[in-house]
Amino acid sequence: MERQALVPYSPQAMFDLVSAVDRYPQFLPWCASSRILVQRDDGIDASLQVRFKGIQQQFSTRNLHQAPGLIRMQLLDGPFERLEGS
């Protein structure tokens, strides 16, 4: 699946929003919890617990940051065979 959208925000504003994994439960209704597991100079490893229509799952990703225009996300652990994005 691929999703793209044009938004009226600067690349830096969108980068700041997407990289704020620890704040996801504040503005994503399906995100039950989130936490940063490891913080590095080039990004983070993070864990999310999601709930949607009675289904609850947890997964961890490695997010590599290239501010202000790119975050690459790759699955570390979870119920999916593959999960990646940028």
C-alpha positions as CSV (number, residue, x, y, z in Angstrom):
1,M,0.0,0.0,0.0
2,E,1.2,3.5,-0.8
3,R,-0.2,6.8,0.4
4,Q,0.7,10.3,-0.5
5,A,-0.8,13.6,0.4
6,L,-0.2,17.3,-0.3
7,V,-0.3,19.3,3.0
8,P,0.0,23.0,3.7
9,Y,2.9,22.6,6.0
10,S,6.6,23.0,5.6
11,P,8.9,19.9,5.4
12,Q,10.4,20.8,8.8
13,A,6.9,21.0,10.4
14,M,6.0,17.6,9.0
15,F,9.3,16.1,10.0
16,D,8.9,17.3,13.5
17,L,5.4,15.9,13.7
18,V,6.3,12.4,12.3
19,S,9.5,12.1,14.4
20,A,7.6,12.9,17.6
21,V,6.8,9.2,18.2
22,D,6.5,9.6,21.9
23,R,3.5,12.1,21.4
24,Y,1.6,9.8,18.9
25,P,-1.1,8.9,21.5
26,Q,-2.0,12.6,21.9
27,F,-3.1,12.9,18.3
28,L,-3.5,9.5,16.8
29,P,-6.7,7.9,18.1
30,W,-5.6,4.3,17.2
31,C,-2.3,4.6,19.0
32,A,-2.7,3.3,22.5
33,S,0.9,3.8,23.6
34,S,4.3,4.7,22.2
35,R,7.8,4.8,23.5
36,I,11.3,5.5,22.3
37,L,13.5,2.5,23.0
38,V,16.8,3.8,21.7
39,Q,17.8,7.3,20.6
40,R,20.7,7.8,18.3
41,D,22.2,10.7,16.3
42,D,20.6,9.3,13.1
43,G,17.2,8.4,14.5
44,I,15.4,6.2,17.0
45,D,14.1,2.7,17.7
46,A,10.5,2.9,18.9
47,S,7.6,0.7,20.0
48,L,4.0,1.3,19.3
49,Q,0.8,-0.3,20.6
50,V,-2.1,0.2,18.3
51,R,-5.8,-0.6,18.8
52,F,-8.3,-0.6,15.9
53,K,-11.8,-2.1,15.8
54,G,-11.1,-4.5,18.7
55,I,-7.7,-5.6,17.4
56,Q,-4.6,-4.7,19.5
57,Q,-1.0,-5.2,18.3
58,Q,2.4,-4.0,19.2
59,F,5.4,-3.5,17.0
60,S,8.9,-1.9,17.0
61,T,10.5,0.0,14.2
62,R,13.9,1.6,13.4
63,N,13.4,5.2,12.2
64,L,16.4,6.8,10.4
65,H,16.1,10.6,10.3
66,Q,17.4,12.8,7.5
67,A,16.0,16.2,8.5
68,P,14.1,18.0,7.3
69,G,12.8,15.9,4.4
70,L,13.0,12.2,5.0
71,I,12.4,9.5,7.7
72,R,12.9,5.9,6.7
73,M,11.1,3.4,8.8
74,Q,11.8,-0.4,9.0
75,L,10.2,-3.1,11.1
76,L,12.3,-4.6,14.0
77,D,9.7,-6.7,15.7
78,G,6.0,-7.4,15.4
79,P,3.2,-9.3,13.9
80,F,3.9,-8.3,10.3
81,E,6.1,-10.1,7.8
82,R,7.2,-6.8,6.4
83,L,6.7,-3.1,7.3
84,E,8.7,-0.2,5.9
85,G,8.2,3.3,4.7
86,S,9.6,6.7,4.0
